[in-house]
C-alpha cells in the first residue's frame, strides 16, 4: 500500500545540511506547524494543548521540526507534512518514509522486533533480522541483520519532562549494500517505550533523530 498519493520530491541536496520541513498533518492542523520553526521556542504547555500526538525530528545537523500524527495504520503511526513528507514508525522503529529524495518504502519482519517494548529488559547479544525496500536503485528485500547491546541507564529530558531510560545500541549490517550503521534507542526503563531514537533511513543520509513529545493514545 502506498504511503501517500502524489508525494512530490523535495528540492535536491541531502548531506548534513538536509532537514525535514516544518510538519503538520491535516489542513486544520497546519496552524500547529509554527511551533516547529527554529526561531520559535516550543514549550511543554504548547504541546499539551495540541489535539494530536507529536514528535520532534531532524536529519543530521539540520534543524528540529515538529511532526504531527496523521493516522494509524495498525501499529504504524503516520506523521506527515503539509507538503506530504511522511515519516512512519512502528512501536518506535522507523519503517517507512515518503517525499524525501531517498526513502524506505517498506520494512518486513518475521518475528517480533526487540525495539517493540523489549529493550529495557534486553537479553545479551540479542539478534534480529529484517528486510527493507529502498527506492534508491529500486532495491527490494534488502536483508539487514542487527545485534543489540545495552549501553547504560540514563535520564533524559524531552521538552521539560525527565524520563528514566535504557540506552541501547543496534549494530546493523546490510551486506548486499556494504552498509554498516548503528541505531540508538532510549527505551523507558519501566515498559520499554521508545522516547527517543537515532535511526538511519538509507546509506546516503545521516540518521534521523526522533523525540516523542506527546505519545499516540
N, C-alpha and C positions, 0 to 999 in steps of 0.2 A: 504494500500500500504506500502511495506517495506521501511524503511528509506534508507537502503543501502543493497547491496547484499554482502554476505561474510564478514560481520563485525566480527572481532575477539575480544575475550575478552581480556581486559587489564590484566596486572600482578595483582595478588591478593594484597589486602591491601587497605582499604579505610580510614576512620577516618580523622583527621585533616591534616595529612601529605600527603594525596592523592591529586594529581594535574593533570590537563589536560596536555597532552604532547603538545609540540610546534606544532602549526597547520598551515595548508595550504590547498588550495582547489584542484586545478588540478595540474597535473605534471609540467606544465610550470609555475605554481605559487609557487612551492616549494622553490624557491630562496628567497621569501619574509619571510619565516618562521623564518629565522635567527633573525629577529627583535624581536621575542618573547622570545629569550633566556635571562635568568635573568641577565647574565653578559654583555649583550649588551644593552645600553640605546636606547630607542625609542624616536624619535623626530617627531614633527608635520610635518616637511618637508618630512620626510621619508614616512609618511602615505599619504600625499597629492600626492606624486608621484605614489603611487600604483594604478593600474587599477581596483582594486577590493574594494568592501565595506569591512570594517574590524571592529572587536571589540576586546577588551581585556577581558579575563575571568580567574577566578581562583576559586578553590573549597576550602572552609575553609581557613586555613592558608597556603595553597600552594602558589607557585609562579605564577605570572601572565604569561599568554601565549597569543599569537596573533592568532586570528581566522579569516579566510578569507572566504568570501561568495562563496559558490559553485554554488548554483542555487536557482531560485524562484520556488515555487510550490503554485500558487495562492498568498495568503498573507503570506505563510510560507517561511521563509528565512533559507536556509540550510548552516550552517557553518561546514565544515568537515576537518579532519586532514589527513596528509599523510598516517597514519596507520588506516584511516577510523573510527575515532571517530567523531560523529556528534552531533551538538547542533542546535536545530531548534527553532526559535522564531516566534511568530505571533503578529505583531504590539506591540512588547515589552514584551509579555508573553512567557516564556519558555514552549513549548508544547510537545517536543519530545527530546529524546536523544538516542544515539546508541553507542555501543562499550565500554561502561562502565560496571563494574561488576553488577550494578543495573541500570535500565533505565525506563523512562516514554516512553511507546510505543505509546500512543496517548492521546489526550485531546479533549473532546467534550463539545460544548456549544450550548444551545438552544436559547439564547438571546445574545445581544451584550455585549461583555466583557468591563467593565468600564476601564480596562487598555488600551483599544483601543481608545486613544485620548480624554478621558473624565476626567482624574484625575486632571487636572488643574482647573476644574470647578465642583468639586465633590459636590453632594448633601449630606447633613448629613445622616449618618447611611446607606449609600448605601450598598445593599446586592447583592450577586451573588452566583450562584451555577453552578458548572461544574463537569464533571466526567472524570476520568483518568484510563488508563490501565497501570499496572506496571508488569514488567516481574518477579519481585520477588514473588515467590509462585503463579505465574500465577493469579494475581488479576486483574479482569476486571470490568469496570464500577464502580470504587470506587467513591462515591459522596463526593465532597468537598464543603462545604459552607463557604462563606467568608463575612466579613464586612470590609468596607474601612473607613479610617478616615484620615483626613489631619493632619499632624504633624506640619509643619511650612514651610515658604518660605525660601529658601536657595540658595546661589550662589555656584556652584561647578566648579571645574577646571578639565578638562579632556585633558591631553596632551597639555597644554599651552593655551587652549581655555576656556573661562568662559561662564557659562550658568546660567541664572536665572531659578530656578526650584521650584516646589512644592513637598515637601517630603510627601509621602503617605504611611501609613502602612496598609497592608491587613492581617487581623487576620483570619486564616484558621483553619477549623476543619474537619477532616476525622474521623467521629465517628466509622465507622466499623473497623478502624485500631487503634483506640485510639491514634490518631496522631493529635497534635495541634502545629501549627507553624505560624510564621509571615514572610510575604514577604514585601520588601520595594521597592518603586519606586520613582525615581527622575524624575518628569514629567516637560517638558518645560512649563514655566509659560504662554506662549502665544498660543501654539497649542496642548499641551498635549503629545508631542513626548517623549518617554521614553529614556533619555540619559544614565541612569544608573539604575541598579536594583540589588537586592539581593533576589534570589528565591531558594526554595527548590525543589529537584528532588524526592527523596524518604526518608523514615523515617531514614534510616541508615546513611545518609550522612549529613555533614554540607552544608550550602547553596552555590550556585554559585553566585559570583559577576560578573556582566557583565557591561562593559562600551563601548559605541559606539564611535569609533574613526572616522569612515567615513561611514555615512548612505548610505543605498542602494538607488540608483536612482529611 
